């Protein structure tokens, strides 16, 4: 069934396939091309081509881009360029290369070998399957995928963390980009665990985000490769870590984020659940806080303000140790994990002392 997507809601892999096919057709037919039909694993798609030009008798390039859709996707509106060259070869073949702006894999644990362009297996297969029947006998098509803004955009992705340098990845499993930003994000962050395992990291440090990563490196002089960012999906990442063989690791970060885990909140996005104040008050009460202190905590607006109240009443260390223990017990009962929990304030000061050194 043909679906006319007009390049909307399709993956970078589908765009790369379309531009590759358009460039090859221009070489063969020498006619202007403004759209092509490609076959993906699940659909037949009609995709618009922004520009297509012949470079010489056996070489052409085509450009298209991913149209905006209902998802905060950094690859939207990026030009994706395929340059195709037909060369003499005894067998009909498609060779796929990465050009400017397509990342290079430098770490194990991904679907792609080290030093190869970050073009995932499904997009590679799509390009080959859509081109192979058109290639003349005794010719090979050399396809080079380029993304001019790829280097800059890659800084906004997980690629640097995964050891993919100098550009973005060409992705896709079905050919169609679904508006599921949370699922796409989960798929990207979980790859950090695969890379850590492949790099023989036995003592990973899980942190919520960039600030936690920077503080961990500063405080403990650890290698960046040891650090795995969870984002808001702490529970999801713990579950995946357990599934992949990690049973014991460190959870490090600001108490305002990690305190939620003590209350059984494993998606720490504010819009999903909060409970920071209630959890802090509970642990303060367990540590002997008076009714007056409880009222002050209840009327506070931030976690930092609550820490100041506890500190002024000589309760901060006891409460933070209690919260760390609660996180450990909650994760043990939920995921059967043995955690080392380290809590810090906004300035990076250690708040609990019941942890073992990293």
C-alpha positions as CSV (number, residue, x, y, z in Angstrom):
1,X,0.0,0.0,0.0
2,X,1.4,3.4,-1.1
3,X,1.5,6.0,1.6
4,X,2.1,9.6,0.5
5,X,4.0,11.0,3.4
6,X,5.4,14.0,1.5
7,X,8.5,13.4,3.5
8,X,6.6,14.0,6.8
9,X,6.9,11.5,9.7
10,X,9.7,9.5,8.1
11,X,13.1,8.6,9.5
12,X,16.5,9.8,8.5
13,X,17.0,6.3,7.1
14,X,14.0,6.7,4.8
15,X,15.2,10.1,3.6
16,X,18.6,8.8,2.9
17,X,17.1,5.9,0.9
18,X,14.9,8.3,-1.1
19,X,17.8,10.6,-2.0
20,X,20.0,7.7,-2.9
21,X,17.3,6.3,-5.2
22,X,16.6,9.7,-6.8
23,X,20.3,10.3,-7.5
24,X,20.6,6.8,-9.1
25,X,17.5,7.4,-11.2
26,X,18.8,10.7,-12.5
27,X,22.0,9.0,-13.6
28,X,20.1,6.3,-15.5
29,X,17.2,8.3,-16.9
30,X,18.6,11.9,-17.1
31,X,15.2,13.3,-16.2
32,X,14.3,15.8,-13.4
33,X,13.1,14.0,-10.2
34,X,10.9,15.7,-7.6
35,X,9.7,12.6,-5.7
36,X,10.4,8.9,-5.4
37,X,8.7,5.8,-4.1
38,X,10.7,3.7,-1.7
39,X,10.0,0.3,0.0
40,X,10.5,0.3,3.8
41,X,10.2,-2.8,6.1
42,X,6.5,-2.0,6.7
43,X,5.3,0.4,4.0
44,X,5.7,1.8,0.5
45,X,6.3,5.5,0.9
46,X,6.2,8.4,-1.6
47,X,8.9,11.0,-0.6
48,X,9.6,14.5,-1.9
49,X,13.0,15.4,-3.2
50,X,14.1,19.0,-2.7
51,X,16.8,19.0,-5.4
52,X,18.5,16.6,-7.7
53,X,21.4,17.3,-10.0
54,X,23.8,15.4,-12.2
55,X,27.5,15.9,-11.5
56,X,28.8,14.0,-14.5
57,X,27.6,11.1,-16.7
58,X,27.9,8.5,-13.9
59,X,27.5,10.7,-10.8
60,X,24.6,12.6,-9.3
61,X,23.4,13.9,-5.9
62,X,19.9,14.4,-4.4
63,X,18.8,16.4,-1.4
64,X,15.7,16.1,0.9
65,X,14.9,16.8,4.5
66,X,12.7,15.6,7.3
67,X,9.6,17.7,7.6
68,X,8.4,18.8,11.1
69,X,6.1,16.5,12.9
70,X,4.7,16.1,16.4
71,X,7.9,15.4,18.1
72,X,10.9,17.4,19.4
73,X,13.3,15.8,16.9
74,X,16.7,17.6,16.4
75,X,17.0,16.1,12.8
76,X,13.8,17.9,11.6
77,X,14.6,20.3,8.6
78,X,18.2,19.0,8.2
79,X,19.3,18.5,4.6
80,X,20.2,14.9,4.0
81,X,22.3,14.4,0.8
82,X,23.1,11.3,-1.1
83,X,25.8,11.3,-3.8
84,X,25.7,8.2,-6.0
85,X,28.4,7.2,-8.4
86,X,28.3,4.2,-10.8
87,X,31.6,2.5,-11.3
88,X,32.7,-0.5,-13.2
89,X,32.6,-3.7,-11.2
90,X,32.1,-7.4,-12.1
91,X,29.1,-7.7,-9.8
92,X,26.1,-5.5,-9.2
93,X,26.7,-4.1,-5.8
94,X,25.8,-1.1,-3.5
95,X,28.6,0.3,-1.3
96,X,27.4,2.8,1.4
97,X,29.7,5.4,2.9
98,X,29.3,8.2,5.4
99,X,30.2,11.7,4.3
100,X,30.3,15.0,6.2
101,X,28.0,15.2,9.2
102,X,27.5,11.4,9.5
103,X,29.0,10.2,12.8
104,X,31.8,7.6,13.2
105,X,31.5,4.9,15.7
106,X,34.4,4.7,18.2
107,X,33.2,2.4,20.9
108,X,31.9,-1.2,21.1
109,X,28.4,-2.1,22.2
110,X,26.4,-0.6,19.3
111,X,25.0,-2.3,16.2
112,X,27.8,-0.9,14.1
113,X,31.5,-1.8,14.1
114,X,34.2,0.6,15.3
115,X,35.5,3.1,12.7
116,X,32.4,2.6,10.6
117,X,29.8,5.4,9.7
118,X,26.9,5.6,12.1
119,X,24.3,4.3,9.6
120,X,22.2,1.7,11.3
121,X,21.6,-1.8,9.8
122,X,18.0,-1.2,8.7
123,X,18.7,2.0,6.7
124,X,21.6,0.3,5.1
125,X,19.4,-2.6,4.1
126,X,16.7,-0.2,2.8
127,X,19.2,1.7,0.6
128,X,20.6,-1.5,-0.8
129,X,17.2,-3.1,-1.4
130,X,15.8,0.0,-3.2
131,X,18.8,0.4,-5.4
132,X,20.0,-3.0,-6.3
133,X,17.5,-3.9,-9.0
134,X,18.2,-0.7,-10.9
135,X,22.0,-1.0,-11.1
136,X,23.2,-1.9,-14.6
137,X,25.1,-5.2,-15.1
138,X,28.8,-5.1,-14.2
139,X,28.3,-1.8,-12.3
140,X,28.5,-0.9,-8.6
141,X,26.8,2.1,-7.0
142,X,28.9,3.9,-4.4
143,X,26.5,5.8,-2.2
144,X,27.8,8.6,0.1
145,X,25.4,10.0,2.7
146,X,26.1,13.5,4.0
147,X,24.4,15.9,6.5
148,X,26.0,19.3,6.3
149,X,24.8,20.4,9.8
150,X,25.4,17.0,11.3
151,X,28.4,17.9,13.4
152,X,26.7,20.7,15.1
153,X,23.4,19.0,15.7
154,X,25.2,15.9,17.1
155,X,26.1,18.0,20.2
156,X,22.4,18.0,21.1
157,X,22.1,14.2,20.9
158,X,23.4,11.2,22.9
159,X,26.0,10.5,20.2
160,X,29.1,12.0,22.0
161,X,28.2,10.0,25.1
162,X,27.9,6.8,23.0
163,X,31.3,7.4,21.3
164,X,29.8,8.5,18.0
165,X,32.0,11.4,16.8
166,X,31.8,14.1,14.1
167,X,28.1,13.8,13.3
168,X,24.6,12.3,13.8
169,X,23.4,8.8,13.1
170,X,21.2,7.6,10.2
171,X,18.4,5.8,12.1
172,X,15.2,3.9,11.6
173,X,13.6,0.5,12.0
174,X,10.3,0.9,10.2
175,X,10.9,3.8,7.9
176,X,8.3,6.0,9.7
177,X,9.1,8.3,12.6
178,X,6.4,8.0,15.2
179,X,5.7,10.9,17.6
180,X,7.0,9.0,20.6
181,X,9.7,11.2,22.0
182,X,9.9,9.3,25.3
183,X,10.3,6.0,23.6
184,X,12.9,7.4,21.2
185,X,14.8,8.9,24.1
186,X,14.7,5.7,26.1
187,X,16.1,3.8,23.1
188,X,19.0,6.3,22.9
189,X,20.0,6.4,26.6
190,X,19.9,2.6,27.1
191,X,22.7,2.3,24.5
192,X,25.0,3.8,27.2
193,X,24.6,0.6,29.1
194,X,25.6,-1.5,26.1
195,X,28.6,0.7,25.5
196,X,29.7,0.4,29.2
197,X,29.4,-3.3,29.1
198,X,31.4,-3.6,25.9
199,X,34.0,-1.3,27.4
200,X,34.3,-3.6,30.5
201,X,33.1,-1.0,32.9
202,X,32.4,-2.8,36.1
203,X,31.6,0.1,38.4
204,X,29.3,2.5,36.5
205,X,27.9,5.6,38.0
206,X,24.3,6.4,37.1
207,X,23.4,10.2,37.1
208,X,20.3,12.0,36.1
209,X,22.0,14.3,33.6
210,X,24.9,16.6,32.5
211,X,25.2,18.4,35.8
212,X,25.5,15.1,37.7
213,X,28.1,13.9,35.3
214,X,30.2,17.0,35.6
215,X,30.0,16.8,39.4
216,X,30.9,13.1,39.5
217,X,34.0,13.7,37.4
218,X,35.0,16.7,39.5
219,X,34.4,15.0,42.9
220,X,35.6,11.5,42.3
221,X,38.1,11.9,39.4
222,X,36.4,9.1,37.5
223,X,36.5,8.5,33.8
224,X,33.6,9.8,31.7
225,X,33.1,6.3,30.3
226,X,32.0,5.2,33.7
227,X,29.0,7.6,33.8
228,X,25.6,6.7,32.5
229,X,22.9,9.3,32.3
230,X,19.3,8.2,33.1
231,X,17.4,11.4,32.4
232,X,14.1,11.2,34.1
233,X,13.8,7.5,33.4
234,X,15.7,6.1,36.5
235,X,13.4,3.1,36.9
236,X,13.6,2.2,33.2
237,X,17.4,2.4,33.2
238,X,17.7,0.4,36.4
239,X,15.5,-2.3,35.0
240,X,17.6,-2.4,31.8
241,X,20.9,-2.4,33.8
242,X,19.7,-5.4,35.8
243,X,18.6,-7.2,32.7
244,X,22.0,-6.7,31.0
245,X,23.9,-7.9,34.1
246,X,24.6,-4.9,36.3
247,X,23.6,-5.8,39.9
248,X,25.7,-3.3,41.8
249,X,26.5,0.3,40.9
250,X,26.5,3.9,42.2
251,X,23.5,6.3,41.9
252,X,24.8,9.9,42.2
253,X,23.0,13.2,41.9
254,X,21.2,16.2,43.4
255,X,18.9,15.3,46.2
256,X,16.0,17.2,44.6
257,X,15.9,14.6,41.9
258,X,16.9,11.4,43.6
259,X,14.7,12.0,46.7
260,X,11.7,11.0,44.5
261,X,13.2,7.5,44.2
262,X,12.9,7.1,48.0
263,X,9.2,7.5,47.6
264,X,9.0,4.9,44.8
265,X,8.8,7.5,42.0
266,X,11.0,6.1,39.2
267,X,10.0,8.6,36.5
268,X,11.3,11.8,38.0
269,X,9.7,14.2,35.5
270,X,8.0,16.9,37.5
271,X,4.8,16.6,35.4
272,X,4.6,12.9,36.2
273,X,5.1,13.0,40.0
274,X,6.7,15.1,42.6
275,X,6.4,14.4,46.3
276,X,9.8,15.8,47.3
277,X,8.4,17.9,50.2
278,X,6.3,15.0,51.5
279,X,9.2,12.6,51.4
280,X,11.6,15.0,53.1
281,X,9.1,15.8,55.8
282,X,8.5,12.0,56.4
283,X,12.3,11.4,56.9
284,X,12.7,14.5,59.0
285,X,9.9,13.2,61.3
286,X,11.6,9.8,61.4
287,X,14.8,11.5,62.5
288,X,13.0,13.4,65.4
289,X,12.1,16.7,63.8
290,X,9.7,18.8,65.9
291,X,6.3,20.0,64.8
292,X,7.7,23.5,64.3
293,X,10.5,22.2,62.0
294,X,7.9,20.1,60.0
295,X,5.8,23.2,59.5
296,X,8.8,25.1,58.2
297,X,9.7,22.3,55.8
298,X,6.1,22.2,54.6
299,X,6.1,25.9,53.9
300,X,9.4,25.8,52.0
301,X,9.5,26.1,48.3
302,X,12.7,24.3,47.2
303,X,14.8,21.3,48.3
304,X,17.7,23.6,49.0
305,X,15.5,25.6,51.4
306,X,14.5,22.4,53.2
307,X,18.2,21.4,53.5
308,X,19.0,24.8,55.1
309,X,16.2,24.3,57.6
310,X,17.5,20.8,58.5
311,X,21.1,22.1,58.7
312,X,20.0,24.9,61.1
313,X,18.5,22.2,63.4
314,X,21.4,19.7,63.2
315,X,19.2,17.2,61.2
316,X,20.6,17.4,57.7
317,X,23.1,14.5,57.8
318,X,20.7,12.1,59.6
319,X,17.9,12.9,57.2
320,X,20.0,12.6,54.1
321,X,21.5,9.3,55.3
322,X,17.9,8.1,56.0
323,X,16.8,9.2,52.5
324,X,19.8,7.4,50.9
325,X,19.0,4.2,52.8
326,X,15.4,4.5,51.7
327,X,16.5,4.8,48.0
328,X,18.7,1.7,48.5
329,X,15.8,-0.3,50.0
330,X,13.3,0.8,47.5
331,X,15.5,-0.2,44.6
332,X,16.4,-3.5,46.2
333,X,12.8,-4.4,46.6
334,X,11.8,-3.2,43.1
335,X,14.8,-4.3,41.0
336,X,16.9,-6.5,43.3
337,X,19.8,-4.1,42.9
338,X,22.5,-3.3,45.5
339,X,23.1,0.4,45.2
340,X,25.7,2.8,46.4
341,X,23.8,6.1,46.8
342,X,25.5,9.5,46.9
343,X,23.5,12.7,47.4
344,X,24.7,16.2,46.8
345,X,23.2,19.7,47.0
346,X,23.1,22.3,44.2
347,X,26.8,23.3,44.9
348,X,28.0,19.7,44.8
349,X,28.4,19.3,48.5
350,X,28.1,15.8,49.8
351,X,25.0,15.3,51.9
352,X,25.2,11.7,53.2
353,X,28.1,9.7,54.5
354,X,26.7,6.2,54.4
355,X,28.2,5.3,51.0
356,X,31.3,3.5,50.0
357,X,34.1,5.2,48.0
358,X,34.0,5.1,44.3
